[in-house]
Amino acid sequence: MIFLEILNRAVEESLLYRFENAKNGLKFEKFNQTLADFDGAIYHLRSVPNDRSKILVSITLNFFQELQEHGANEVLRREYGQYLLNKPEDGCSVSLLYDLEHLPEDYALIAQKAALLKRNCFAAVFEKFFEFHASMGEDSVGCKKAVIHYRPDETL
């Protein structure tokens, strides 16, 4: 049996390590990590060139455009606020930017939330249709189906 978490533990641990070092006054390190999730999602974590005090966290989802059609951008703005970049890193779907010199006291929560990036990309579709179904009751017909091409041979 494989235990799958809703967050990416490697993303969370990598950010926690860097956030804790920053809070403890240690030198900012240059780093560049690419992490593949079990389903083809690719995370890219790195220090910003020429400014090691900033960390860029990006995700690439091949089907992100389909998620955007169902409100993914709005959910991401709500969840990540100031950390969400208007324009993602080249080749990526979404990017978050963290400043190690201005971390909040609850930085562990920030790391955990970043590790939920893929989950929060999907949240829009589910929120939309849960709300629609709740408002329509049993008469929930006439709504455009959400078809997300999750993998080349799989859809949700």
C-alpha positions as CSV (number, residue, x, y, z in Angstrom):
1,M,0.0,0.0,0.0
2,I,1.3,3.5,-0.9
3,F,0.5,6.3,1.5
4,L,-0.1,9.5,-0.5
5,E,-0.3,12.8,1.3
6,I,-2.1,15.9,0.1
7,L,1.1,17.9,0.3
8,N,4.5,17.4,-1.1
9,R,6.7,16.5,2.0
10,A,10.0,17.2,0.1
11,V,8.8,20.8,-0.7
12,E,7.7,21.4,2.9
13,E,11.0,20.0,4.4
14,S,13.2,21.9,1.9
15,L,11.4,25.2,2.7
16,L,11.4,24.6,6.5
17,Y,15.2,24.0,6.4
18,R,15.8,27.3,4.6
19,F,13.2,29.2,6.7
20,E,14.7,27.9,10.0
21,N,18.2,28.8,8.8
22,A,17.1,32.3,8.0
23,K,15.4,32.8,11.3
24,N,18.5,31.6,13.1
25,G,20.6,34.2,11.2
26,L,22.6,31.7,9.1
27,K,24.0,32.6,5.6
28,F,21.5,32.3,2.7
29,E,22.5,29.4,0.5
30,K,22.3,29.2,-3.3
31,F,20.2,26.2,-4.2
32,N,18.3,24.7,-7.1
33,Q,16.0,21.7,-6.7
34,T,13.6,20.0,-9.1
35,L,11.2,17.6,-7.5
36,A,8.8,15.3,-9.4
37,D,5.6,14.2,-7.7
38,F,4.1,10.8,-8.3
39,D,1.6,12.1,-10.9
40,G,3.9,14.1,-13.1
41,A,3.7,17.4,-11.3
42,I,7.1,19.1,-11.3
43,Y,8.2,21.4,-8.5
44,H,11.1,23.8,-8.9
45,L,12.6,25.4,-5.8
46,R,15.5,27.7,-6.1
47,S,17.2,30.8,-4.8
48,V,16.7,33.8,-7.0
49,P,19.8,34.6,-9.0
50,N,21.8,37.5,-7.6
51,D,19.6,37.5,-4.4
52,R,19.9,34.5,-2.2
53,S,17.5,36.0,0.3
54,K,14.6,35.2,-1.9
55,I,13.2,31.7,-2.7
56,L,11.1,30.9,-5.8
57,V,8.8,27.9,-5.6
58,S,7.2,26.9,-8.9
59,I,5.0,24.1,-10.1
60,T,4.4,22.8,-13.6
61,L,1.1,21.0,-14.3
62,N,0.4,20.1,-17.9
63,F,-3.3,20.6,-17.4
64,F,-3.1,23.9,-15.5
65,Q,-4.9,25.8,-18.3
66,E,-8.0,23.6,-17.8
67,L,-7.9,24.3,-14.0
68,Q,-7.7,28.1,-14.8
69,E,-11.0,27.7,-16.7
70,H,-12.6,26.8,-13.4
71,G,-11.2,29.5,-11.2
72,A,-7.7,28.3,-10.2
73,N,-6.2,31.7,-10.3
74,E,-8.8,33.1,-7.9
75,V,-8.2,30.3,-5.4
76,L,-4.5,30.7,-5.6
77,R,-4.7,34.5,-5.0
78,R,-6.9,33.7,-2.0
79,E,-4.6,31.1,-0.6
80,Y,-1.2,32.7,-1.3
81,G,-1.8,36.4,-1.5
82,Q,1.4,38.4,-1.6
83,Y,3.5,35.3,-2.3
84,L,1.8,34.5,-5.6
85,L,3.6,36.0,-8.6
86,N,1.4,37.5,-11.4
87,K,3.7,35.9,-14.0
88,P,5.1,32.5,-13.2
89,E,8.7,31.4,-13.8
90,D,9.3,30.6,-17.5
91,G,7.9,27.1,-18.4
92,C,6.0,26.8,-15.1
93,S,2.3,27.1,-14.3
94,V,2.4,28.9,-10.9
95,S,5.2,30.6,-8.9
96,L,5.5,31.7,-5.3
97,L,8.2,34.1,-4.0
98,Y,9.4,34.1,-0.4
99,D,11.7,36.7,1.2
100,L,13.9,35.1,3.8
101,E,14.6,38.5,5.3
102,H,10.8,39.1,6.0
103,L,9.4,35.7,7.1
104,P,6.4,35.8,9.5
105,E,6.6,34.1,12.9
106,D,4.4,31.3,11.6
107,Y,6.9,30.3,8.8
108,A,6.2,26.6,9.3
109,L,2.6,27.3,8.2
110,I,3.9,29.1,5.1
111,A,6.1,26.1,4.2
112,Q,3.2,23.7,4.7
113,K,0.9,25.9,2.5
114,A,3.6,26.0,-0.3
115,A,3.7,22.2,-0.1
116,L,-0.1,22.2,-0.8
117,L,0.4,24.1,-4.1
118,K,-0.8,21.3,-6.3
119,R,-3.8,20.6,-4.1
120,N,-4.8,24.3,-4.1
121,C,-4.6,24.4,-7.9
122,F,-7.2,21.6,-8.0
123,A,-9.3,23.1,-5.3
124,A,-11.1,25.6,-7.6
125,V,-12.7,22.8,-9.7
126,F,-14.0,21.0,-6.6
127,E,-15.1,24.2,-4.8
128,K,-17.0,25.3,-7.9
129,F,-18.9,22.1,-8.4
130,F,-19.6,21.5,-4.7
131,E,-21.1,25.0,-4.4
132,F,-23.1,24.4,-7.6
133,H,-24.4,21.1,-6.5
134,A,-25.3,22.5,-3.1
135,S,-27.2,25.4,-4.6
136,M,-29.1,23.3,-7.1
137,G,-29.9,20.4,-4.9
138,E,-31.1,17.4,-6.9
139,D,-31.9,19.5,-10.0
140,S,-28.2,20.1,-10.8
141,V,-28.4,19.7,-14.5
142,G,-27.3,22.1,-17.2
143,C,-23.8,22.8,-15.9
144,K,-20.8,22.4,-18.1
145,K,-18.8,19.4,-17.1
146,A,-15.2,20.0,-15.8
147,V,-12.9,17.7,-17.7
148,I,-9.3,17.8,-16.6
149,H,-6.8,15.9,-18.7
150,Y,-4.8,14.7,-15.6
151,R,-2.5,12.3,-17.5
152,P,-2.3,11.4,-21.2
153,D,-4.7,8.5,-20.7
154,E,-6.7,9.7,-17.7
155,T,-9.2,12.5,-17.0
156,L,-11.1,13.7,-14.0
